[in-house]
Amino acid sequence: MSLVVAGPGDTANPRAARAAVLDALLDLCPSTRRRISLEGPIEDFAWLAAAETLGWVRASPMAEPIDPSSALIAAGEIGPLPPADTTGDRARLVVRALGLGFGLAATMEGARLEDVLAGLRRRPIQLSDDELTNLGVVVVLEPDTARPGSPPRIAAAHYLRPLARDAHGHPQRLPPAVLATWDPAADRFEHFAWGIAAELAGRVGRRTGDFELEQERRAAVLTGLTAEDPAGPRVGDRTALRGFLDRQRVGGPTQSRLHRH
């Protein structure tokens, strides 16, 4: 699943805040996932075998291609113009490559999901609405007004539902779904992913009931970590935390294209 962390640009060190949240969430990514760190304005996508078919003009020889299903593209900050790390044609190619099965880890300026999508539709990136359905999860940050001086916190998490086709091959475009929003009055998240549990289960090749049970189990694991169980890894030891999360991972079918049938 691709992940974009967005946030407003009028807070202190906005890019650093977005990057910190993205970095933390990537601890939940399996350690076996290969990360491809892009090189900004000099990136030539030598590792992407299908670059030309996605609209890229290659300036250097193609290297050994990378299996999309095992790779995560670390694109830094995406945006229409510098100082974003991945801009213009390169940003467009990255999002198009997600349709091949690559994952994405990136940040972007935007106070709402609508801001993120509008920025990717505009010149010079110019992505279509169908291409934007590849983005996966978009997490939006906002200032933590209840805790002055604190870094921004997650305000909402959205799931961009992938373009699907019916039995006759007609495209089925579904609107983004809200996974969760932060309720400052209650000081907790309101969760809404139950509304698309069947879709999410199909994406990872599980039955809905099995998916919900595994989601509850993983939530319990994370809750235990926040309580700093003496028998578990210390929250400040990221290497130990990653190892612990990998050991807690449960294998299962990964028919990632079930949602397209």
C-alpha positions in Angstrom: 0.0 0.0 0.0 1.3 3.4 -0.9 1.5 6.1 1.7 1.6 9.9 1.4 1.8 12.2 4.5 0.5 15.7 3.8 0.3 18.8 5.9 -0.1 22.6 5.8 2.9 24.7 4.9 2.4 27.4 7.5 3.6 25.5 10.6 7.1 25.4 12.0 9.4 23.1 10.0 6.4 21.6 8.0 8.6 19.3 5.9 10.4 18.0 8.9 7.1 17.2 10.6 5.7 15.4 7.6 8.9 13.4 7.2 8.9 12.4 10.9 5.4 11.0 10.7 6.2 9.2 7.5 9.3 7.7 9.0 7.4 6.5 12.0 4.7 4.9 9.9 7.3 3.1 7.8 8.3 1.1 10.9 5.1 -0.8 10.2 6.4 -1.8 6.7 8.0 -5.3 6.5 11.8 -5.1 6.7 11.9 -7.3 3.5 10.4 -4.5 1.4 13.2 -3.0 -0.7 13.4 0.8 -0.6 14.3 2.7 -3.8 15.5 6.2 -2.7 15.0 8.7 -5.6 17.8 11.2 -6.5 15.6 14.2 -7.0 16.3 16.2 -10.2 18.9 13.7 -11.4 16.8 10.6 -11.0 16.7 8.7 -14.3 14.7 5.6 -13.3 17.2 3.1 -14.7 15.6 0.5 -12.4 12.2 0.9 -13.9 11.8 -1.4 -16.9 8.5 0.1 -18.0 9.6 3.8 -17.8 9.3 4.5 -21.5 5.8 3.0 -21.7 4.8 5.3 -18.8 6.0 8.4 -20.7 9.6 8.7 -19.6 12.5 9.5 -22.1 15.5 7.6 -20.8 18.8 9.3 -20.9 21.0 6.5 -19.5 21.1 2.7 -20.0 18.5 0.6 -18.2 19.9 -1.2 -15.2 18.7 -4.6 -13.8 14.9 -4.1 -13.3 13.4 -4.3 -9.9 10.4 -6.5 -9.0 7.5 -4.0 -8.3 5.9 -6.3 -5.7 8.9 -6.2 -3.5 9.8 -2.5 -3.8 8.8 0.8 -2.1 9.7 4.1 -3.9 11.0 6.6 -1.3 10.3 9.8 -3.2 10.9 12.4 -0.4 8.7 15.5 -0.8 6.5 15.4 -4.0 5.2 18.7 -5.4 4.7 20.7 -8.6 7.9 22.8 -8.1 11.2 22.9 -6.1 12.1 22.8 -3.3 10.1 19.6 -3.5 12.4 16.6 -4.1 10.4 14.9 -6.8 8.6 17.3 -9.2 7.2 17.6 -12.7 7.7 14.6 -15.1 9.4 12.6 -12.3 6.5 13.0 -10.0 4.1 12.0 -12.7 6.2 8.9 -13.6 6.3 7.8 -9.9 2.6 7.9 -9.4 2.0 6.1 -12.8 4.5 3.4 -11.7 2.3 2.6 -8.7 -0.1 1.0 -11.2 2.5 -1.7 -11.8 2.6 -2.7 -8.2 5.3 -0.5 -6.7 4.6 1.0 -3.3 5.3 4.7 -2.5 6.4 6.6 0.6 6.3 10.3 0.2 5.3 13.6 1.8 3.5 16.6 0.2 2.2 20.0 1.2 -1.6 20.2 1.6 -4.0 20.9 4.4 -6.7 18.6 3.0 -6.9 15.6 0.7 -8.4 17.9 -1.9 -5.2 20.1 -1.8 -3.0 17.0 -2.4 -5.1 15.8 -5.4 -5.3 19.3 -6.9 -1.6 19.8 -6.7 -1.0 16.5 -8.5 -3.6 17.4 -11.2 -2.0 20.8 -12.0 0.9 21.5 -14.3 3.6 20.4 -14.4 2.6 17.0 -13.0 -0.8 16.7 -14.6 -2.0 13.4 -13.4 -5.5 12.1 -14.3 -8.1 11.2 -11.8 -7.7 7.5 -12.7 -3.9 7.7 -12.1 -4.5 9.4 -8.7 -6.4 6.3 -7.5 -3.0 4.6 -7.2 -2.0 6.7 -4.2 -3.3 4.3 -1.6 -3.4 6.0 1.8 -3.1 9.8 2.3 -2.6 10.9 5.9 -3.2 14.6 6.6 -1.6 16.5 9.5 -2.8 19.6 11.3 -1.5 21.7 14.2 -2.1 20.2 17.6 -4.0 23.2 19.1 -4.7 21.3 22.4 -0.9 21.0 23.0 0.8 24.3 22.1 4.4 23.8 21.0 3.8 20.2 20.0 4.4 19.0 16.5 1.4 18.6 14.1 -0.7 15.5 14.6 -2.7 13.3 12.2 -6.1 14.9 11.5 -7.4 12.4 9.0 -6.5 9.2 7.1 -8.0 8.7 3.6 -8.0 5.6 1.4 -8.0 6.2 -2.4 -9.9 3.3 -3.7 -8.2 1.8 -6.8 -9.8 1.9 -10.2 -11.7 -1.4 -10.7 -13.5 -3.0 -13.6 -16.8 -4.8 -13.7 -17.4 -8.2 -15.4 -17.8 -6.3 -18.8 -14.6 -4.4 -18.4 -16.2 -1.1 -17.7 -14.2 1.1 -15.2 -15.6 1.5 -11.8 -14.5 4.8 -10.1 -15.3 5.0 -6.4 -14.7 8.1 -4.3 -12.0 8.1 -1.6 -13.0 6.7 1.8 -12.2 8.1 5.2 -10.4 5.6 7.4 -10.2 7.7 10.5 -10.4 11.3 11.8 -9.1 12.9 15.0 -11.7 14.1 17.5 -10.0 16.8 19.6 -12.9 17.0 22.1 -12.7 13.3 22.9 -8.9 13.2 22.4 -9.1 10.1 20.3 -9.6 8.8 16.7 -13.0 8.1 15.2 -12.6 5.0 13.0 -14.6 4.4 9.8 -12.6 1.7 8.0 -15.3 -0.8 8.9 -17.4 0.7 6.1 -15.0 -0.7 3.5 -13.7 -3.7 5.4 -14.7 -6.1 2.6 -12.7 -4.0 0.0 -9.6 -3.8 2.2 -9.8 -7.6 2.9 -10.0 -8.3 -0.8 -7.0 -6.2 -1.5 -4.9 -8.4 0.8 -6.5 -11.7 -0.2 -8.4 -12.3 3.1 -12.0 -13.0 4.0 -13.7 -10.0 5.7 -14.0 -11.8 9.1 -10.3 -12.9 9.0 -9.2 -9.4 8.0 -11.1 -7.8 10.9 -9.7 -10.3 13.4 -6.2 -9.6 12.2 -6.8 -5.9 12.3 -7.9 -6.2 16.0 -4.9 -8.3 16.8 -2.5 -5.8 15.3 -4.2 -2.9 17.1 -3.7 -4.8 20.4 0.0 -5.2 19.6 0.4 -1.5 19.0 -1.6 -0.6 22.1 0.7 -2.9 24.1 3.7 -1.0 22.7 2.3 2.4 23.8 2.0 1.0 27.3 5.8 0.1 27.3 5.4 -3.4 28.5 8.5 -4.3 30.5 8.6 -7.6 28.6 8.5 -5.8 25.2 11.0 -3.5 23.4 11.5 0.0 24.6 9.7 2.6 22.6 12.9 4.5 22.0 14.8 1.5 20.6 13.6 1.6 16.9 15.7 -1.4 15.9 14.1 -3.6 18.5 10.7 -2.2 17.7 11.1 -3.1 14.0 12.2 -6.6 14.9 9.3 -7.0 17.3 6.8 -5.8 14.7 8.2 -8.2 12.1 7.9 -11.1 14.5 4.3 -10.1 15.2 3.4 -10.1 11.5 1.1 -13.0 10.4 1.5 -14.3 6.9 -1.5 -14.9 4.6 -2.6 -14.9 1.0 -1.5 -11.7 -0.8 -3.7 -11.7 -3.9 -3.3 -8.0 -4.3 -5.4 -7.8 -7.5 -8.6 -9.4 -6.2 -10.2 -6.0 -6.1 -9.9 -5.7 -9.8 -12.1 -8.7 -10.6 
